[in-house]
Amino acid sequence: MKILVLAKHVPDTETVIKIASGGKAIDEADFKYMVNPCDEYAMEEAIRTQEKFKGESIVVSVGPSRAQETIRKALAMGIDRGVWINTEGFSNYLDSFTIASAIAKVVVEEKPDLIFAGLNTTDEGAGNVGPMVAEFAGMPSLVNISKIEWQNEGKSLKCERDVEGGIVEVYEAQLPLLIAPHQNLNDPRFPSLPGIMKAKKKPIAEKKASELITEKARIEVKNYKLPPEKAPGKIFKGKPVEEMVVEVAKLLRSEAKVI
């Protein structure tokens, strides 16, 4: 079985966001980066599936040179090799559509039986690159999957998807297929020291974004705005408790509009 996993290098969640002059870009000068947390569940499930059915696993990441850090972590966890779609020097805006179109060309070349993608990202939060890749590649996709039961020696599966109100949806599907795991599906492993050492020798193939991306972005960024600063809280004191409670209730109704 050939398994492909999608991974993104995203800003650390503790990063302070600053808008670049002109308002059309984010100032990334002081950013620190990390592996997108949801993608770690995709990596883990890819490794577990490979351990079960053998075969080969590949991680694909789109971005500048720092994206290789995410690829190396996936390799240290146990993925076999990486594909880096290099966006260095690519000036066009990359939306989900263009990114998915580039990854899909790797999918067509690699012909995987199964793709794992993160459910969401901590930077843009769209969660649509995975399903878009599946659509480009002509395969079905299942997202938010919390349980997988393999059938027919890995040629098909039954899986569960939790929805609101405690309802569980059950799906059956045949490969090829893209799956975006829910965090309840597994517990991502930490890379071991031997795994980290082996990752240094595992191959990463570089592909130029300029050669893969032929589609135009469907979204144009007009500008970025930070949310307005919150007004300072109000302090009530110097009056009987009963009167202050009445004042608080009035403010909750008239200003906060929560009651």
N, C-alpha and C positions, 0 to 999 in steps of 0.2 A: 504494500500500500504506500502510495506517495502522498504525504501530508504537507500542506503549505499553511503557514501561520502569518498573519499580518500584525505588525507591531509599529508603534509610533513613539518617537522621542518627544516628550512634552515638557513644558516649563514646570519646575517644582511648584507644588501647591502653596508653598510659603513665599513665593516670589511676589514682590510688590510690582503691580502693573503701572507702567508709565506710557503715556501716549507721545509718539514722536511729533516734532513740529510739523504743522500742516494738518494733523489730525487724521491722516489716512493710513497710518501704520502704528504698530506697537514698538516702542523702544526696547530692544532686547539686549542692550549692552551689558546690563548687570544680571541677566537671567542665569539661573542654574536649572539644569534639566534632569529628567529622570525617565524611566520607562513608564508608559501609560499604565496605571494600575490594572485596568480591565484587561489589557493585553496579556498580563501575566497569567490570568486564568486560561486564556486561549493557548499560551505557550505550554502550560502545564497539561492541558487536555491533549494537545498534540503529542507531547512526549509520552503520556500514558497510553494513548492509542497506538503509537509506534511500538511501545514495549509489548503491547498485546498482540499486534499483528505483524510486527517487523516492518521492513521497508525503509523508507527514507523520509526525513523531515527537513523542511526549508523554511527559513524566516525571511520575510520581505519587509523592508522599511523604506519610506520615502523621506528625503530631507537632505540637509547639508552634511558636512563631514561628521558632525556630532551624532548623527543618527546611527553611526556605526557602534556607538556605545550601547545602544539598545540591542543591536544585532549581536554584539559580543556577549551580552548578558544572556540572551536566548541560547547562544551556543554553549555558554557555561552551564546552563540548566540542563542541556542535553540535546538541543537541536543540532542536526548534522552540518548544515551549511547555510550561508546567508546570501541574499541578493539585496544590494543597496542601489536604489534609484536616486542618483546624485542630482540634487537641485542647485548645486553651487553655480553661480553665474546665470541662473535661469530667472529672468526678471519678471516674467508674467505672473499674475496672481494665480495661486493654486486654490481652487475650491474643491469640494468633495467630488464633483463630477470629473474634473481633470485628473485628480489623484487616482480615482477609481479606474479611469480609462487607461492610465499608465500601468497600474498593477495588473489589470486584466490582460494586458499584452504579455506580461510575465506568466500569468496563469495559462494562457493559450500555448506558450512555449513549453512550460513545465508539464502541463496536462496532469494536475494532481487529482487524486480520487476524492480528497477531502480538504476543505479549507476551514481553519478556525480564525475568527476575528474577534477583537474586543467588542463588548457590547456598547461602549461609549468611550469618549475621551474627556480628560479633565480640562482641556484647553477650550475647544470649541463646543464640545458636547452635542454634536449633531447625531452621531451614531449611525450615519448612513453610508459610509464608505464600504463597509462589508457587503450589505445588500446590493449596493450599486455594482461592486465587483462581480457578484454572483449574476446579476442581470446582464452585464457586459459579456460574461463568460457563458451565458446560457444555461445556468444551473439554478436549482431552487435554493432558498435560504431559510433557515430557522433561527430566530433570535430569542434571547432571554431563556435559554434552555438550562434547566436545573437538574436534569437526570437523563442519562443515556443508557439504553440497553441494546447491546449489539446482537444482531441476528444474521443468520445465513453466512456464517464465517466472515463477517465484516463487510458483506456486500449490501446490507441494509441495516436499519436501526429503528428502534422505537424510543421516543424521548418525551419528556414532560416539560411543560411551560407553565409556571405559576402566574396567574393573573389576579386581579383585585377580587376581594371578597372570599379568599380561600379557594377559588376555583382553579382546578388544574386541567390544562388542555393536554391531550395526548396525541402525538403525531407519529406516523410511520413514514419512512422515506427510504429511497434507494440512493446509493452513491452514483455519480458525483454530487456533492452537496456542500454548502457553506453553513457553518454553525457559529453563532455568537453566544458564548456561555454566560449564564448568570453566575454570580460569585458563590452561590451555594453548590455549584457543580463540583468544585474541588478546592484544595488548599495548595496554592503554588509553593513549590519547593524553593529553598535557598540554594544558590550555586555552591557546590563543594569546592574545596581547594584544588583537588585533582581536575574537577570540571573546568575551573577557571584556567588552569594551566593548559588543558587540552584545547580550550576555546581559542587560544592564541595561535594554534596551528590549523584551525579549521578554516576552510576557504570562504571568502566573501567576494562574490562577483559584482562588479560595478557596471551599472547601466546609466547612461546619460538621460536625464529627464527631457532634454531638448530633442532627443531622438524618439522617445516614447510618447510624448505628449503632443498630439496633433489636434486635439479638440480645444475649442475656446472655452474659457470659464463661463458658466451660466449665471454667476453672481458677481456683482461689482460692489466693492466697498466704497461707500460715499465718505464716511468718516467714523471715527471712534469717539465715544464720550464716556467719561467716568461717571458713576452715579453721584448725585449730589450728596454732600456731607450731611450726616444726620444732625438734627437739631439737638442741643443739649437736653438732658432729662429735666423734669420738673421735680422740685423737692417741696414737700408739704410739711410744715412744722408750725408750732406756736398756736395751734388751735386744738379744740377737743377732737378726739379721734372720730366721733360721729360726724362732725362737720367735714373733716378731711375726707372721710369715706364718700360722702355725698359729692364733694368736688371731684374726686377721682372718677366716680361713676359718670359724672357729666362729661368729663374730658374723654373718657373711653367711648362715650356715645357720640359726642360732637366732633372730636378731632381724630381719634384713632379709628372710630367707626367699627368697633369690634363687638359692641353690644347694642 
